[in-house]
Amino acid sequence: MTMTTKKNKKPRVNAELEGFDIKINSFGEIASTMDIDAINKFLDKNVEDKKLEKRDPLKKKK
């Protein structure tokens, strides 16, 4: 496999993220092909938040 063949190969992604592309422009701004709310919804559904895993949901702060 040559470098050009390897570079043109697209990574495998979750079907919900098909077509997702993210770039940083020359001003340092993030440009994405998907709405940030859709990305956050996907992450909430598929990624466990490590900060909350040891938290007892029944305890309330005083």
KOLGU-538597 format. One record per atom (N, C-alpha, C): residue number from 1; residue in three letters; chain; atom name; x, y, z. Coordinates in steps of 0.05 Angstrom, whole numbers, plus 32768, in hexadecimal, padded with zeros to 4 digits. Example, Ala and Ser with C-alpha at 12.3 -4.5 7.8 and 13.67 -1.06 7.14 Angstrom:
// KOLGU-538597
[rec 1 'Ala' 'A' 'N' [8108 7F8E 809C]]
[rec 1 'Ala' 'A' 'CA' [80F6 7FA6 809C]]
[rec 1 'Ala' 'A' 'C' [8108 7FBE 809C]]
[rec 2 'Ser' 'A' 'N' [8101 7FD3 808E]]
[rec 2 'Ser' 'A' 'CA' [8111 7FEB 808F]]
[rec 2 'Ser' 'A' 'C' [8102 8001 809D]]
//
This chain:
// KOLGU-538597
[rec 1 'Met' 'A' 'N' [8011 7FE9 8000]]
[rec 1 'Met' 'A' 'CA' [8000 8000 8000]]
[rec 1 'Met' 'A' 'C' [8012 8019 8000]]
[rec 2 'Thr' 'A' 'N' [800D 802B 7FEE]]
[rec 2 'Thr' 'A' 'CA' [801D 8043 7FED]]
[rec 2 'Thr' 'A' 'C' [8010 8058 7FFF]]
[rec 3 'Met' 'A' 'N' [801F 806D 8004]]
[rec 3 'Met' 'A' 'CA' [8016 8083 8016]]
[rec 3 'Met' 'A' 'C' [7FFC 8090 800B]]
[rec 4 'Thr' 'A' 'N' [7FFB 8094 7FF0]]
[rec 4 'Thr' 'A' 'CA' [7FE3 80A1 7FE5]]
[rec 4 'Thr' 'A' 'C' [7FCA 808F 7FE9]]
[rec 5 'Thr' 'A' 'N' [7FCD 8075 7FE6]]
[rec 5 'Thr' 'A' 'CA' [7FB6 8063 7FE9]]
[rec 5 'Thr' 'A' 'C' [7FAD 8063 8006]]
[rec 6 'Lys' 'A' 'N' [7FC0 8063 8019]]
[rec 6 'Lys' 'A' 'CA' [7FBA 8062 8035]]
[rec 6 'Lys' 'A' 'C' [7FAD 807D 803D]]
[rec 7 'Lys' 'A' 'N' [7FB6 8093 8033]]
[rec 7 'Lys' 'A' 'CA' [7FAC 80AD 803A]]
[rec 7 'Lys' 'A' 'C' [7F8F 80B1 8030]]
[rec 8 'Asn' 'A' 'N' [7F88 80A7 8019]]
[rec 8 'Asn' 'A' 'CA' [7F6E 80AA 800E]]
[rec 8 'Asn' 'A' 'C' [7F59 8098 801A]]
[rec 9 'Lys' 'A' 'N' [7F61 8085 8029]]
[rec 9 'Lys' 'A' 'CA' [7F4E 8072 8036]]
[rec 9 'Lys' 'A' 'C' [7F40 8080 804D]]
[rec 10 'Lys' 'A' 'N' [7F25 807D 804E]]
[rec 10 'Lys' 'A' 'CA' [7F16 808A 8063]]
[rec 10 'Lys' 'A' 'C' [7F13 8077 807B]]
[rec 11 'Pro' 'A' 'N' [7F13 8082 8093]]
[rec 11 'Pro' 'A' 'CA' [7F10 8071 80AB]]
[rec 11 'Pro' 'A' 'C' [7EF4 8067 80AE]]
[rec 12 'Arg' 'A' 'N' [7EF0 8050 80BC]]
[rec 12 'Arg' 'A' 'CA' [7ED6 8046 80C2]]
[rec 12 'Arg' 'A' 'C' [7EC9 8057 80D7]]
[rec 13 'Val' 'A' 'N' [7EB0 805E 80D4]]
[rec 13 'Val' 'A' 'CA' [7EA2 806E 80E8]]
[rec 13 'Val' 'A' 'C' [7E87 8062 80EE]]
[rec 14 'Asn' 'A' 'N' [7E7C 806B 8104]]
[rec 14 'Asn' 'A' 'CA' [7E60 8063 810B]]
[rec 14 'Asn' 'A' 'C' [7E4D 806D 80F6]]
[rec 15 'Ala' 'A' 'N' [7E39 805E 80EF]]
[rec 15 'Ala' 'A' 'CA' [7E26 8066 80DA]]
[rec 15 'Ala' 'A' 'C' [7E19 8081 80DF]]
[rec 16 'Glu' 'A' 'N' [7E15 8088 80F9]]
[rec 16 'Glu' 'A' 'CA' [7E09 80A2 8100]]
[rec 16 'Glu' 'A' 'C' [7E1B 80B9 80F9]]
[rec 17 'Leu' 'A' 'N' [7E35 80B4 80F7]]
[rec 17 'Leu' 'A' 'CA' [7E49 80C9 80F2]]
[rec 17 'Leu' 'A' 'C' [7E52 80C9 80D5]]
[rec 18 'Glu' 'A' 'N' [7E45 80BA 80C4]]
[rec 18 'Glu' 'A' 'CA' [7E4C 80B9 80A8]]
[rec 18 'Glu' 'A' 'C' [7E4B 80D5 809B]]
[rec 19 'Gly' 'A' 'N' [7E61 80DD 808E]]
[rec 19 'Gly' 'A' 'CA' [7E62 80F7 8081]]
[rec 19 'Gly' 'A' 'C' [7E6C 810D 8094]]
[rec 20 'Phe' 'A' 'N' [7E72 8106 80AD]]
[rec 20 'Phe' 'A' 'CA' [7E7C 811A 80C0]]
[rec 20 'Phe' 'A' 'C' [7E99 8121 80B9]]
[rec 21 'Asp' 'A' 'N' [7E9F 813B 80B7]]
[rec 21 'Asp' 'A' 'CA' [7EBA 8144 80B2]]
[rec 21 'Asp' 'A' 'C' [7EBE 815D 80C3]]
[rec 22 'Ile' 'A' 'N' [7ED6 8160 80CE]]
[rec 22 'Ile' 'A' 'CA' [7EDC 8177 80DF]]
[rec 22 'Ile' 'A' 'C' [7EF7 8181 80D7]]
[rec 23 'Lys' 'A' 'N' [7EF9 819C 80D5]]
[rec 23 'Lys' 'A' 'CA' [7F12 81A9 80CD]]
[rec 23 'Lys' 'A' 'C' [7F16 81C2 80DE]]
[rec 24 'Ile' 'A' 'N' [7F2F 81CA 80E0]]
[rec 24 'Ile' 'A' 'CA' [7F36 81E3 80ED]]
[rec 24 'Ile' 'A' 'C' [7F41 81F6 80D8]]
[rec 25 'Asn' 'A' 'N' [7F34 820D 80D5]]
[rec 25 'Asn' 'A' 'CA' [7F3C 8220 80C0]]
[rec 25 'Asn' 'A' 'C' [7F55 8230 80C9]]
[rec 26 'Ser' 'A' 'N' [7F5E 8241 80B8]]
[rec 26 'Ser' 'A' 'CA' [7F76 8251 80BE]]
[rec 26 'Ser' 'A' 'C' [7F73 8264 80D5]]
[rec 27 'Phe' 'A' 'N' [7F5B 826A 80DE]]
[rec 27 'Phe' 'A' 'CA' [7F56 827B 80F4]]
[rec 27 'Phe' 'A' 'C' [7F53 826C 810E]]
[rec 28 'Gly' 'A' 'N' [7F55 8251 810D]]
[rec 28 'Gly' 'A' 'CA' [7F52 8240 8124]]
[rec 28 'Gly' 'A' 'C' [7F35 8239 812B]]
[rec 29 'Glu' 'A' 'N' [7F23 823F 8118]]
[rec 29 'Glu' 'A' 'CA' [7F07 8239 811D]]
[rec 29 'Glu' 'A' 'C' [7F01 821D 8113]]
[rec 30 'Ile' 'A' 'N' [7EF0 820F 8122]]
[rec 30 'Ile' 'A' 'CA' [7EE8 81F4 811B]]
[rec 30 'Ile' 'A' 'C' [7ED1 81F5 8108]]
[rec 31 'Ala' 'A' 'N' [7ED4 81E7 80F1]]
[rec 31 'Ala' 'A' 'CA' [7EBF 81E5 80DD]]
[rec 31 'Ala' 'A' 'C' [7EB7 81C8 80DB]]
[rec 32 'Ser' 'A' 'N' [7E9E 81C2 80DD]]
[rec 32 'Ser' 'A' 'CA' [7E94 81A7 80DD]]
[rec 32 'Ser' 'A' 'C' [7E7D 81A3 80C9]]
[rec 33 'Thr' 'A' 'N' [7E7A 818B 80BF]]
[rec 33 'Thr' 'A' 'CA' [7E64 8186 80AC]]
[rec 33 'Thr' 'A' 'C' [7E4B 817D 80BB]]
[rec 34 'Met' 'A' 'N' [7E4D 817B 80D6]]
[rec 34 'Met' 'A' 'CA' [7E37 8172 80E6]]
[rec 34 'Met' 'A' 'C' [7E31 8186 80FC]]
[rec 35 'Asp' 'A' 'N' [7E18 818A 8102]]
[rec 35 'Asp' 'A' 'CA' [7E10 819D 8117]]
[rec 35 'Asp' 'A' 'C' [7E1B 8194 8132]]
[rec 36 'Ile' 'A' 'N' [7E24 81A6 8142]]
[rec 36 'Ile' 'A' 'CA' [7E30 81A0 815C]]
[rec 36 'Ile' 'A' 'C' [7E1C 8192 816F]]
[rec 37 'Asp' 'A' 'N' [7E02 8199 816D]]
[rec 37 'Asp' 'A' 'CA' [7DEE 818D 817D]]
[rec 37 'Asp' 'A' 'C' [7DEB 816F 8176]]
[rec 38 'Ala' 'A' 'N' [7DED 8169 815C]]
[rec 38 'Ala' 'A' 'CA' [7DEB 814D 8153]]
[rec 38 'Ala' 'A' 'C' [7E04 813D 815D]]
[rec 39 'Ile' 'A' 'N' [7E1B 8149 815D]]
[rec 39 'Ile' 'A' 'CA' [7E33 813C 8167]]
[rec 39 'Ile' 'A' 'C' [7E30 8137 8185]]
[rec 40 'Asn' 'A' 'N' [7E27 814B 8194]]
[rec 40 'Asn' 'A' 'CA' [7E23 8148 81B1]]
[rec 40 'Asn' 'A' 'C' [7E0F 8132 81B7]]
[rec 41 'Lys' 'A' 'N' [7DF9 8131 81A8]]
[rec 41 'Lys' 'A' 'CA' [7DE5 811D 81AC]]
[rec 41 'Lys' 'A' 'C' [7DF0 8101 81A8]]
[rec 42 'Phe' 'A' 'N' [7E00 80FE 8193]]
[rec 42 'Phe' 'A' 'CA' [7E0E 80E4 818D]]
[rec 42 'Phe' 'A' 'C' [7E20 80DD 81A4]]
[rec 43 'Leu' 'A' 'N' [7E30 80F0 81AE]]
[rec 43 'Leu' 'A' 'CA' [7E43 80EA 81C3]]
[rec 43 'Leu' 'A' 'C' [7E35 80E3 81DD]]
[rec 44 'Asp' 'A' 'N' [7E1F 80F1 81E3]]
[rec 44 'Asp' 'A' 'CA' [7E10 80EB 81FB]]
[rec 44 'Asp' 'A' 'C' [7E05 80CF 81FB]]
[rec 45 'Lys' 'A' 'N' [7DFC 80C6 81E3]]
[rec 45 'Lys' 'A' 'CA' [7DF0 80AC 81E0]]
[rec 45 'Lys' 'A' 'C' [7E05 8095 81E0]]
[rec 46 'Asn' 'A' 'N' [7E1D 809B 81D6]]
[rec 46 'Asn' 'A' 'CA' [7E31 8085 81D1]]
[rec 46 'Asn' 'A' 'C' [7E4A 8086 81E2]]
[rec 47 'Val' 'A' 'N' [7E4F 809B 81F1]]
[rec 47 'Val' 'A' 'CA' [7E67 809D 8201]]
[rec 47 'Val' 'A' 'C' [7E60 80A2 821E]]
[rec 48 'Glu' 'A' 'N' [7E6A 8091 8230]]
[rec 48 'Glu' 'A' 'CA' [7E65 8094 824C]]
[rec 48 'Glu' 'A' 'C' [7E76 80AA 8258]]
[rec 49 'Asp' 'A' 'N' [7E6B 80BC 8268]]
[rec 49 'Asp' 'A' 'CA' [7E79 80D2 8274]]
[rec 49 'Asp' 'A' 'C' [7E87 80C7 828D]]
[rec 50 'Lys' 'A' 'N' [7EA1 80C6 828D]]
[rec 50 'Lys' 'A' 'CA' [7EB1 80BB 82A3]]
[rec 50 'Lys' 'A' 'C' [7EAE 80CB 82BD]]
[rec 51 'Lys' 'A' 'N' [7EA8 80E5 82BA]]
[rec 51 'Lys' 'A' 'CA' [7EA4 80F6 82D2]]
[rec 51 'Lys' 'A' 'C' [7E8B 80EE 82E1]]
[rec 52 'Leu' 'A' 'N' [7E77 80E2 82D4]]
[rec 52 'Leu' 'A' 'CA' [7E5E 80DC 82E1]]
[rec 52 'Leu' 'A' 'C' [7E5B 80BF 82E9]]
[rec 53 'Glu' 'A' 'N' [7E6E 80AD 82E1]]
[rec 53 'Glu' 'A' 'CA' [7E6A 8091 82E7]]
[rec 53 'Glu' 'A' 'C' [7E6A 8089 8304]]
[rec 54 'Lys' 'A' 'N' [7E79 8098 8315]]
[rec 54 'Lys' 'A' 'CA' [7E7A 8092 8331]]
[rec 54 'Lys' 'A' 'C' [7E66 80A2 8342]]
[rec 55 'Arg' 'A' 'N' [7E57 80B2 8335]]
[rec 55 'Arg' 'A' 'CA' [7E44 80C4 8342]]
[rec 55 'Arg' 'A' 'C' [7E2A 80B5 834A]]
[rec 56 'Asp' 'A' 'N' [7E21 80B9 8362]]
[rec 56 'Asp' 'A' 'CA' [7E08 80AD 836B]]
[rec 56 'Asp' 'A' 'C' [7DF1 80C0 8364]]
[rec 57 'Pro' 'A' 'N' [7DE0 80B7 8352]]
[rec 57 'Pro' 'A' 'CA' [7DCA 80C9 8349]]
[rec 57 'Pro' 'A' 'C' [7DB6 80CF 835F]]
[rec 58 'Leu' 'A' 'N' [7DB5 80BF 8375]]
[rec 58 'Leu' 'A' 'CA' [7DA1 80C4 8389]]
[rec 58 'Leu' 'A' 'C' [7DAB 80D8 839F]]
[rec 59 'Lys' 'A' 'N' [7DC5 80DC 83A0]]
[rec 59 'Lys' 'A' 'CA' [7DCF 80EF 83B3]]
[rec 59 'Lys' 'A' 'C' [7DCB 810C 83A9]]
[rec 60 'Lys' 'A' 'N' [7DC3 811D 83BB]]
[rec 60 'Lys' 'A' 'CA' [7DBF 8139 83B3]]
[rec 60 'Lys' 'A' 'C' [7DD2 814A 83C3]]
[rec 61 'Lys' 'A' 'N' [7DDC 815F 83B6]]
[rec 61 'Lys' 'A' 'CA' [7DEE 8172 83C3]]
[rec 61 'Lys' 'A' 'C' [7DDE 8182 83D8]]
[rec 62 'Lys' 'A' 'N' [7DEB 8187 83EE]]
[rec 62 'Lys' 'A' 'CA' [7DDE 8197 8403]]
[rec 62 'Lys' 'A' 'C' [7DE6 81B4 8401]]
//
